[in-house]
Amino acid sequence: MADPGALSILVVDDEPLAVERMQLLLARCENVRLAGTAFEGHAALRLVEALSPDVVLLDIAMPGMDGIDVARSLAALPKSPVVIFVTAFDSFAVAAFEVEAVDYLMKPVDPERLRRALDRARAHLEKGRSDGGAGEVQQYLEEFWASDQTGLVRISVQDIDKVTAERDYMRLHVGKRSWLVHHSMSKLEEGLDPSRFVRLHRSAIARRDFVTGLRRDDSGSWYARLADETEQKIGRLYLQNARSLAGR
């Protein structure tokens, strides 16, 4: 008999092998049960209405109604399930944040990463119950996936030193290495925890503890000294952000 307190999960993916792999991964997780599976967006919506799952593990790149559209439709329901995106592409992370997905998993899904995502889903559901359904839980990006010569690289947000803009791309700097991801600076800023990152310029964000000092030049312009021994000019609109680092 299934545990009535188990997290009920609907798996949505247009690839049968991906659905099967997810079922195997879920079988290794504690306190979860598979509510059902769907292979396209419209069927997923019908099953959500019929089964009321707690969580939807949702592919994004599906023919017809894609995962982002499904998530938007789910958000309009009186009692919407928690959405965790599962995808082979890194370019949807900000879009996923915009539709308030609680997590974003890259294929092939790591079992431990899946367990952490389900823990976040539980925390989100518990928070909703304790708030009587009235409160919203602010979720921030935890990782990015970027392309390199060997495939895809997982970049933990906590390891990012700074972000700089390059036209339609953002460069994530981690130590002496960097990767390009396709995001806008404004959306990226919304997705990063402001207690950990600070916007310094229209084209630059830095991790707060990566800023080692502030200086003003003879013309009155301000610069942030960074731990990599470089300096970032501070834009006028972001001067107060920089001053907040010094408690001013």
Backbone bond lengths (Angstrom), bond angles and torsions (degrees), N, CA, C in turn:
res aa  C-N    CA-C-N  psi(-1)  N-CA   C-N-CA  omega(-1)  CA-C   N-CA-C  phi
1 M - - - 1.461 - - 1.523 109.68 -
2 A 1.326 115.71 136.00 1.459 120.32 -178.95 1.520 110.78 -70.53
3 D 1.306 116.34 143.45 1.456 122.68 176.91 1.530 108.44 -68.03
4 P 1.354 117.76 119.73 1.470 119.23 -179.10 1.519 113.05 -63.83
5 G 1.331 117.47 -18.66 1.454 120.57 178.83 1.516 113.40 -92.36
6 A 1.323 116.86 1.49 1.461 120.40 -178.17 1.520 110.99 -71.18
7 L 1.314 115.83 151.65 1.458 122.35 177.02 1.521 108.72 -72.42
8 S 1.336 117.15 119.27 1.469 120.70 -179.80 1.522 109.21 -87.90
9 I 1.328 116.59 132.61 1.461 121.53 -170.03 1.525 111.26 -129.55
10 L 1.317 115.09 133.63 1.461 122.52 171.95 1.521 107.96 -106.89
11 V 1.322 116.98 127.99 1.459 122.84 179.20 1.524 108.68 -102.62
12 V 1.337 116.17 126.62 1.465 121.00 -178.10 1.528 108.87 -126.12
13 D 1.340 116.15 116.83 1.465 121.37 178.77 1.524 107.56 -160.88
14 D 1.331 116.22 139.90 1.461 118.97 -178.83 1.522 112.96 -80.63
15 E 1.335 117.59 -4.89 1.462 121.14 179.20 1.532 109.68 -104.75
16 P 1.332 118.47 114.34 1.466 120.86 -179.12 1.526 113.82 -55.55
17 L 1.342 117.83 -37.22 1.464 119.93 179.80 1.522 111.28 -66.32
18 A 1.341 116.56 -34.91 1.464 120.12 177.41 1.517 110.49 -67.49
19 V 1.331 117.33 -39.28 1.465 121.59 176.76 1.527 110.02 -62.71
20 E 1.330 115.88 -44.36 1.464 119.88 -179.62 1.528 111.40 -62.99
21 R 1.333 115.94 -41.82 1.466 118.93 179.44 1.527 110.34 -64.35
22 M 1.323 117.50 -40.15 1.455 119.80 179.68 1.524 110.70 -65.49
23 Q 1.326 116.91 -38.31 1.465 119.95 177.28 1.523 110.47 -59.86
24 L 1.331 116.88 -41.54 1.464 120.68 179.36 1.526 111.16 -65.57
25 L 1.324 116.62 -39.70 1.461 120.08 178.16 1.523 111.26 -65.41
26 L 1.327 116.38 -42.38 1.465 120.16 -179.87 1.524 111.48 -65.40
27 A 1.329 116.69 -32.02 1.465 120.51 179.38 1.524 111.36 -63.82
28 R 1.329 116.50 -21.35 1.465 121.15 179.70 1.520 112.22 -92.95
29 C 1.335 117.22 -2.58 1.468 121.38 -179.85 1.519 110.14 -95.95
30 E 1.310 117.55 144.06 1.462 122.17 179.59 1.525 110.94 -84.85
31 N 1.308 115.47 148.09 1.458 123.18 171.60 1.530 112.99 60.16
32 V 1.328 115.76 39.11 1.461 120.81 173.37 1.523 108.53 -133.12
33 R 1.317 115.99 155.73 1.461 120.46 173.81 1.517 108.85 -141.99
34 L 1.315 115.30 144.52 1.454 121.23 179.91 1.524 108.82 -82.25
35 A 1.340 116.57 116.63 1.461 120.44 178.43 1.514 111.26 -81.27
36 G 1.338 117.33 -33.27 1.452 120.39 -179.36 1.512 111.11 172.07
37 T 1.330 115.96 179.00 1.455 122.11 178.24 1.524 109.36 -135.93
38 A 1.324 115.44 151.37 1.465 121.15 176.71 1.523 108.08 -141.83
39 F 1.342 115.46 150.58 1.454 120.53 -176.01 1.532 113.24 -111.67
40 E 1.328 117.10 1.22 1.470 120.23 175.08 1.520 109.66 -157.10
41 G 1.345 115.64 164.80 1.454 121.70 -168.70 1.509 115.72 -62.49
42 H 1.335 117.92 -45.74 1.464 120.32 -177.44 1.530 111.54 -64.83
43 A 1.332 115.75 -39.03 1.466 119.30 177.05 1.520 110.20 -64.85
44 A 1.333 116.95 -36.50 1.458 120.64 178.59 1.525 111.31 -61.27
45 L 1.334 116.76 -42.97 1.463 120.36 179.70 1.524 111.17 -64.09
46 R 1.315 116.60 -40.62 1.470 119.46 178.76 1.525 110.98 -64.06
47 L 1.329 116.39 -40.86 1.460 119.50 -179.58 1.525 112.00 -69.33
48 V 1.312 117.17 -35.17 1.471 119.68 176.62 1.523 110.02 -61.68
49 E 1.321 117.25 -43.43 1.468 120.31 179.07 1.518 111.38 -65.69
50 A 1.329 117.31 -34.84 1.463 120.76 -177.37 1.520 112.87 -81.45
51 L 1.346 117.47 -35.53 1.455 121.20 -170.85 1.525 114.43 -106.86
52 S 1.336 117.64 -18.36 1.474 122.61 -178.23 1.529 112.29 48.06
53 P 1.325 118.21 57.82 1.474 119.42 178.93 1.522 111.25 -68.95
54 D 1.323 115.55 157.49 1.461 120.16 175.48 1.526 111.08 -74.94
55 V 1.330 115.67 -38.04 1.463 121.78 -172.04 1.528 109.74 -134.63
56 V 1.331 116.06 141.35 1.462 121.39 171.47 1.517 108.10 -116.61
57 L 1.330 116.14 118.41 1.463 122.16 172.41 1.521 106.01 -88.97
58 L 1.321 116.74 107.95 1.458 122.17 -161.76 1.533 112.45 -121.00
59 D 1.330 115.04 120.48 1.457 120.41 171.70 1.517 108.81 -69.14
60 I 1.327 118.15 155.12 1.461 121.00 -179.42 1.523 111.66 -101.56
61 A 1.327 116.93 -53.38 1.465 120.90 -174.35 1.535 109.92 -82.54
62 M 1.327 115.83 84.70 1.456 122.01 177.63 1.527 108.74 -122.04
63 P 1.332 117.79 147.75 1.472 119.56 178.18 1.526 111.11 -66.98
64 G 1.324 116.12 150.26 1.465 119.55 -179.26 1.513 110.64 77.40
65 M 1.309 115.85 -115.61 1.468 121.40 179.77 1.525 109.09 -84.70
66 D 1.343 116.37 110.55 1.464 117.84 -177.25 1.525 111.50 -81.45
67 G 1.337 115.18 176.24 1.456 120.03 -174.51 1.510 114.48 -64.07
68 I 1.336 117.42 -33.97 1.465 120.06 178.86 1.524 109.92 -64.70
69 D 1.343 117.24 -42.61 1.469 120.58 178.05 1.524 111.29 -65.17
70 V 1.330 116.37 -38.24 1.468 120.02 177.30 1.527 109.54 -61.89
71 A 1.323 116.74 -45.53 1.473 120.80 -179.18 1.523 111.30 -61.39
72 R 1.335 116.89 -40.57 1.469 119.54 178.02 1.527 110.59 -62.57
73 S 1.336 117.25 -40.71 1.465 120.69 178.84 1.523 111.23 -66.88
74 L 1.321 116.65 -38.06 1.465 119.92 178.92 1.528 111.29 -65.94
75 A 1.332 116.04 -37.14 1.463 119.99 -179.33 1.517 112.46 -63.29
76 A 1.334 116.78 -22.95 1.465 120.91 -179.21 1.522 112.61 -83.64
77 L 1.328 118.04 -8.56 1.462 120.82 -179.68 1.529 110.91 -73.57
78 P 1.340 117.27 150.39 1.475 119.86 178.37 1.528 112.39 -57.76
79 K 1.342 116.31 -38.37 1.463 121.00 177.47 1.525 107.15 -128.23
80 S 1.315 116.22 93.39 1.466 119.99 -175.33 1.521 111.03 -90.92
81 P 1.331 117.17 142.10 1.470 120.03 177.04 1.524 110.95 -75.14
82 V 1.306 115.32 164.27 1.452 121.41 173.25 1.534 108.21 -74.22
83 V 1.329 116.53 136.77 1.464 121.52 -179.51 1.522 110.13 -108.31
84 I 1.330 115.33 129.10 1.467 122.81 170.36 1.518 106.46 -121.28
85 F 1.324 117.03 117.65 1.458 120.12 179.41 1.525 110.51 -79.84
86 V 1.322 115.17 141.44 1.463 122.42 176.52 1.520 106.46 -129.56
87 T 1.325 117.82 115.24 1.460 119.68 -171.77 1.520 111.86 -148.23
88 A 1.326 115.82 160.37 1.458 121.89 176.70 1.526 111.51 -93.02
89 F 1.333 117.25 0.04 1.465 121.21 -174.08 1.518 110.64 -120.11
90 D 1.347 115.65 140.55 1.463 120.64 -178.55 1.519 112.66 -90.03
91 S 1.334 117.79 -8.65 1.469 120.40 -169.58 1.524 114.22 -81.08
92 F 1.341 117.80 -1.24 1.458 120.13 -176.77 1.530 113.09 -102.54
93 A 1.334 118.46 6.46 1.468 120.25 -171.84 1.517 112.76 -59.93
94 V 1.331 117.54 -44.26 1.461 119.38 -178.83 1.524 110.52 -70.20
95 A 1.336 118.24 -39.36 1.466 120.98 176.35 1.519 110.09 -60.45
96 A 1.318 117.09 -38.10 1.467 121.10 177.86 1.518 110.63 -64.24
97 F 1.321 116.47 -40.14 1.461 120.74 177.37 1.527 110.61 -62.49
98 E 1.328 117.08 -39.30 1.464 121.43 -177.63 1.526 112.23 -64.11
99 V 1.327 117.43 -31.64 1.471 119.92 178.93 1.525 110.84 -95.50
100 E 1.340 116.24 13.81 1.467 123.21 170.84 1.527 113.61 64.26
101 A 1.324 116.46 35.64 1.465 119.13 169.82 1.522 108.55 -66.22
102 V 1.331 116.80 143.35 1.467 118.48 -177.47 1.517 112.52 -82.96
103 D 1.338 116.81 -16.71 1.461 118.80 177.30 1.516 109.76 -161.04
104 Y 1.330 114.48 169.85 1.466 121.95 -171.97 1.521 106.73 -144.55
105 L 1.319 117.49 106.63 1.455 122.31 -175.84 1.520 110.81 -105.39
106 M 1.322 115.59 140.73 1.455 121.12 177.84 1.532 110.39 -99.09
107 K 1.337 115.21 139.16 1.460 120.84 174.10 1.529 109.46 -80.72
108 P 1.328 118.32 145.42 1.461 126.75 -7.11 1.525 110.51 -71.04
109 V 1.317 116.06 136.65 1.460 121.54 -172.96 1.525 110.93 -73.53
110 D 1.318 115.02 127.70 1.461 120.75 175.60 1.530 108.87 -76.74
111 P 1.333 118.95 131.76 1.469 121.19 -177.55 1.528 113.78 -55.75
112 E 1.319 117.15 -42.61 1.467 119.83 -179.65 1.519 110.77 -68.14
113 R 1.328 116.33 -37.16 1.474 120.23 178.00 1.523 109.98 -64.45
114 L 1.324 117.55 -38.02 1.468 121.28 176.81 1.520 110.57 -63.54
115 R 1.316 117.23 -43.57 1.468 119.94 179.61 1.526 111.08 -61.35
116 R 1.337 116.82 -40.36 1.461 119.30 178.11 1.524 111.37 -65.01
117 A 1.320 116.82 -38.24 1.466 120.26 178.29 1.526 110.59 -64.65
118 L 1.315 117.10 -40.24 1.461 120.35 178.74 1.528 111.02 -67.91
119 D 1.315 117.16 -34.31 1.465 120.10 175.15 1.530 110.45 -63.39
120 R 1.329 116.71 -39.70 1.472 120.50 177.53 1.535 109.57 -64.72
121 A 1.320 116.46 -38.91 1.462 119.86 178.58 1.528 110.48 -63.33
122 R 1.322 116.90 -42.63 1.468 120.61 177.83 1.527 110.64 -61.06
123 A 1.334 115.60 -45.00 1.463 119.41 179.87 1.524 111.04 -61.84
124 H 1.324 116.51 -39.46 1.463 121.07 178.69 1.526 110.44 -63.72
125 L 1.318 116.74 -44.23 1.467 120.77 -179.70 1.524 111.16 -66.11
126 E 1.343 116.09 -41.40 1.470 119.36 179.05 1.519 111.37 -64.87
127 K 1.339 115.91 -38.71 1.461 119.96 177.94 1.521 110.35 -63.16
128 G 1.339 116.40 -41.43 1.459 120.33 178.57 1.517 112.04 -62.81
129 R 1.338 116.46 -38.88 1.473 119.64 179.69 1.519 110.73 -68.67
130 S 1.347 116.51 -41.90 1.470 118.82 -178.40 1.516 111.76 -68.73
131 D 1.343 117.07 -25.48 1.459 120.99 177.81 1.518 112.37 -91.00
132 G 1.327 115.89 3.90 1.456 119.45 -177.96 1.515 112.55 67.73
133 G 1.348 115.21 22.62 1.455 119.63 179.21 1.508 114.17 80.86
134 A 1.322 117.41 -0.14 1.461 119.71 -174.59 1.516 113.42 -90.18
135 G 1.337 117.07 -22.19 1.453 118.98 -175.04 1.515 112.53 -94.71
136 E 1.329 115.98 158.72 1.445 122.18 175.36 1.519 108.78 -115.07
137 V 1.332 116.50 142.24 1.452 121.38 178.71 1.525 108.49 -99.28
138 Q 1.330 116.29 120.79 1.454 120.01 179.70 1.518 108.98 -74.72
139 Q 1.310 117.00 123.55 1.449 122.06 179.16 1.520 108.97 -111.21
140 Y 1.330 116.01 138.61 1.445 120.79 179.05 1.527 109.92 -118.44
141 L 1.314 115.85 155.47 1.454 121.10 179.43 1.524 110.01 -62.44
142 E 1.326 116.21 139.65 1.453 121.14 179.05 1.522 112.56 -111.56
143 E 1.336 116.72 -21.15 1.453 118.61 -177.23 1.521 110.56 -158.27
144 F 1.308 114.91 161.04 1.463 122.87 172.01 1.519 108.08 -127.45
145 W 1.332 115.64 155.70 1.457 121.24 171.02 1.512 107.23 -119.50
146 A 1.313 117.16 124.19 1.457 122.34 -178.03 1.521 110.42 -124.06
147 S 1.308 115.67 151.85 1.465 121.00 -178.93 1.522 110.77 -83.86
148 D 1.337 115.35 143.10 1.458 120.59 167.88 1.525 107.81 -139.64
149 Q 1.309 118.74 -169.90 1.456 121.71 -174.35 1.519 113.25 -66.52
150 T 1.314 117.35 -22.43 1.462 120.44 -177.26 1.523 113.48 -98.86
151 G 1.332 117.52 -7.73 1.460 120.24 -178.71 1.512 111.44 142.26
152 L 1.348 117.74 -121.77 1.455 122.86 -179.66 1.520 110.44 -117.32
153 V 1.314 115.85 141.82 1.459 122.48 179.73 1.519 108.94 -118.36
154 R 1.335 116.46 131.28 1.461 120.91 175.72 1.523 108.52 -84.60
155 I 1.334 116.55 129.04 1.467 122.37 179.35 1.519 107.93 -120.38
156 S 1.316 116.32 113.64 1.455 120.68 178.28 1.524 109.18 -73.19
157 V 1.318 116.97 134.73 1.466 120.91 -179.70 1.519 111.32 -58.08
158 Q 1.325 117.82 -35.78 1.462 120.43 -177.11 1.535 112.31 -66.26
159 D 1.349 117.22 -16.40 1.458 120.68 -179.92 1.525 113.22 -92.60
160 I 1.336 117.48 -8.88 1.458 120.76 -175.99 1.529 110.16 -75.48
161 D 1.337 116.38 126.03 1.463 121.39 178.27 1.524 111.41 -82.55
162 K 1.324 116.14 -46.03 1.466 120.51 -179.19 1.520 108.97 -157.33
163 V 1.332 115.04 163.79 1.458 122.58 178.07 1.522 107.32 -129.14
164 T 1.322 117.03 130.55 1.461 121.21 176.95 1.523 109.70 -125.38
165 A 1.320 115.87 147.47 1.457 121.13 -177.01 1.523 111.22 -87.99
166 E 1.324 115.39 139.86 1.459 122.45 173.53 1.523 107.77 -136.49
167 R 1.336 115.69 89.06 1.463 123.16 -176.45 1.528 109.58 57.13
168 D 1.337 118.40 -118.74 1.467 120.81 -177.16 1.521 112.23 -87.61
169 Y 1.324 117.40 7.52 1.463 121.11 -176.86 1.523 110.61 -120.20
170 M 1.314 115.44 157.66 1.447 122.18 173.49 1.526 107.92 -115.27
171 R 1.335 115.64 134.57 1.466 119.84 177.40 1.525 108.96 -98.69
172 L 1.318 116.51 120.86 1.458 122.94 178.40 1.525 108.32 -92.74
173 H 1.314 116.57 119.47 1.465 121.64 -177.95 1.527 109.34 -100.53
174 V 1.322 115.96 122.06 1.459 122.46 176.95 1.526 107.20 -128.71
175 G 1.329 116.70 105.03 1.461 119.46 -175.26 1.520 110.09 60.76
176 K 1.329 116.59 -129.58 1.462 121.36 -179.54 1.525 112.48 -89.86
177 R 1.324 117.24 0.06 1.469 120.58 -178.27 1.527 109.94 -107.82
178 S 1.317 115.70 162.08 1.464 120.22 177.40 1.519 109.39 -152.81
179 W 1.336 114.31 154.93 1.466 121.27 179.47 1.526 109.24 -137.76
180 L 1.334 115.86 149.18 1.454 121.67 176.23 1.514 110.38 -97.02
181 V 1.336 116.57 136.10 1.461 122.54 173.19 1.523 108.00 -130.54
182 H 1.310 116.52 151.21 1.462 120.95 -174.55 1.523 109.56 -93.32
183 H 1.327 117.04 89.26 1.461 122.88 178.84 1.522 108.53 -142.94
184 S 1.326 116.94 159.60 1.458 120.23 171.31 1.523 108.88 -90.11
185 M 1.323 116.83 151.47 1.457 121.16 -178.00 1.525 111.61 -63.73
186 S 1.330 117.56 -39.96 1.464 120.21 -177.34 1.528 111.28 -65.76
187 K 1.326 116.71 -43.40 1.465 119.66 179.20 1.516 111.19 -69.65
188 L 1.323 115.58 -35.70 1.460 119.07 177.66 1.524 110.50 -63.97
189 E 1.324 116.22 -41.38 1.466 120.29 178.27 1.527 111.00 -60.59
190 E 1.334 117.11 -41.19 1.467 120.72 178.41 1.522 111.56 -62.09
191 G 1.326 116.20 -32.67 1.458 119.90 -176.30 1.509 114.93 -84.53
192 L 1.335 117.58 -10.67 1.459 120.74 -179.06 1.529 110.62 -98.01
193 D 1.304 116.21 139.83 1.458 122.58 -178.83 1.539 109.59 -64.25
194 P 1.336 119.11 117.30 1.472 120.83 -178.22 1.522 113.69 -66.43
195 S 1.312 118.08 -14.93 1.458 119.42 175.45 1.524 111.20 -77.25
196 R 1.341 116.56 -11.97 1.470 121.32 -178.31 1.526 112.69 -115.99
197 F 1.332 117.74 -23.29 1.460 120.62 -176.31 1.525 110.62 -130.87
198 V 1.342 115.60 152.82 1.456 120.64 -178.11 1.523 109.11 -135.70
199 R 1.333 116.13 134.46 1.469 121.37 176.01 1.523 107.86 -81.21
200 L 1.334 116.74 125.26 1.451 121.96 -178.19 1.522 113.42 -109.26
201 H 1.308 115.41 -21.61 1.463 120.69 -174.67 1.523 106.89 -158.91
202 R 1.335 116.77 161.84 1.465 117.78 178.64 1.524 111.92 -61.25
203 S 1.344 116.44 -17.64 1.461 119.97 -179.13 1.526 112.82 -120.28
204 A 1.344 118.06 20.31 1.465 118.97 -177.12 1.522 112.64 -153.42
205 I 1.325 115.35 136.14 1.467 124.71 171.93 1.524 106.46 -128.88
206 A 1.331 117.19 143.02 1.463 120.55 178.05 1.522 110.14 -131.12
207 R 1.335 115.44 150.60 1.457 119.12 171.37 1.521 107.63 -69.09
208 R 1.311 116.81 135.85 1.462 121.06 -172.09 1.534 112.34 -56.10
209 D 1.321 117.23 -43.49 1.465 118.22 -177.58 1.525 112.01 -79.93
210 F 1.340 117.50 1.40 1.462 121.18 175.25 1.533 110.45 -88.94
211 V 1.330 115.97 -14.18 1.461 121.33 176.88 1.523 108.32 -86.36
212 T 1.344 116.19 120.41 1.470 120.11 -175.28 1.521 113.23 -103.38
213 G 1.332 117.65 -11.12 1.454 119.32 179.91 1.517 111.75 -179.18
214 L 1.324 115.37 169.40 1.465 122.50 178.23 1.528 107.98 -128.98
215 R 1.334 115.90 143.92 1.466 118.16 175.56 1.521 109.95 -143.16
216 R 1.321 115.08 153.67 1.457 121.40 176.30 1.518 109.15 -117.86
217 D 1.335 116.98 134.26 1.457 119.65 -179.88 1.530 110.56 -89.39
218 D 1.313 115.89 -178.67 1.465 121.16 -174.88 1.528 113.04 -64.74
219 S 1.339 116.92 -23.88 1.466 120.42 179.96 1.519 112.51 -86.45
220 G 1.342 117.06 -4.82 1.455 121.11 179.14 1.515 114.11 96.16
221 S 1.331 117.81 0.36 1.465 120.84 178.37 1.527 110.15 -79.00
222 W 1.330 115.34 144.35 1.459 120.99 -179.42 1.529 110.81 -104.05
223 Y 1.336 114.49 147.25 1.464 121.82 179.15 1.533 108.75 -133.56
224 A 1.327 115.14 146.51 1.464 120.39 173.53 1.521 108.43 -100.65
225 R 1.315 116.46 126.89 1.463 120.24 172.59 1.522 108.32 -83.26
226 L 1.334 115.96 133.39 1.459 120.96 -176.09 1.527 111.11 -112.40
227 A 1.311 115.68 160.91 1.462 121.04 -175.00 1.526 112.85 -67.22
228 D 1.334 118.28 -16.79 1.468 120.40 177.73 1.522 111.30 -89.17
229 E 1.341 116.07 14.32 1.470 123.63 177.27 1.528 112.87 68.40
230 T 1.326 117.33 22.63 1.456 121.75 171.29 1.528 108.30 -107.78
231 E 1.324 115.28 172.65 1.451 120.60 175.83 1.524 109.71 -126.03
232 Q 1.316 115.71 145.81 1.456 122.16 177.14 1.524 108.66 -118.92
233 K 1.337 116.37 121.89 1.454 119.17 176.58 1.518 109.56 -64.37
234 I 1.313 116.51 139.15 1.469 121.99 -178.79 1.524 108.66 -98.20
235 G 1.327 115.97 124.44 1.456 120.24 178.23 1.527 111.23 -70.91
236 R 1.321 116.22 151.27 1.474 120.37 -178.60 1.525 111.91 -55.35
237 L 1.332 116.00 -40.47 1.469 119.27 -176.97 1.525 112.35 -67.89
238 Y 1.338 116.57 -16.71 1.465 120.28 -173.81 1.523 112.32 -114.51
239 L 1.348 116.71 10.91 1.453 119.80 -178.25 1.522 111.95 -62.87
240 Q 1.328 117.06 -38.82 1.463 119.95 179.08 1.527 111.09 -65.06
241 N 1.354 116.45 -35.76 1.467 119.97 175.13 1.525 110.08 -56.92
242 A 1.346 115.65 -46.76 1.458 120.61 -178.66 1.530 111.28 -64.98
243 R 1.323 116.24 -42.75 1.465 119.77 179.97 1.528 111.74 -63.09
244 S 1.320 116.48 -29.32 1.470 119.74 179.50 1.517 111.16 -63.81
245 L 1.345 116.87 -24.71 1.458 120.42 177.50 1.518 110.78 -63.05
246 A 1.336 115.63 -31.35 1.465 120.11 -179.72 1.527 111.57 -97.55
247 G 1.342 115.87 11.10 1.453 120.03 178.85 1.503 113.85 73.70
248 R 1.367 116.45 28.52 1.465 119.52 -178.22 1.513 110.43 -118.01
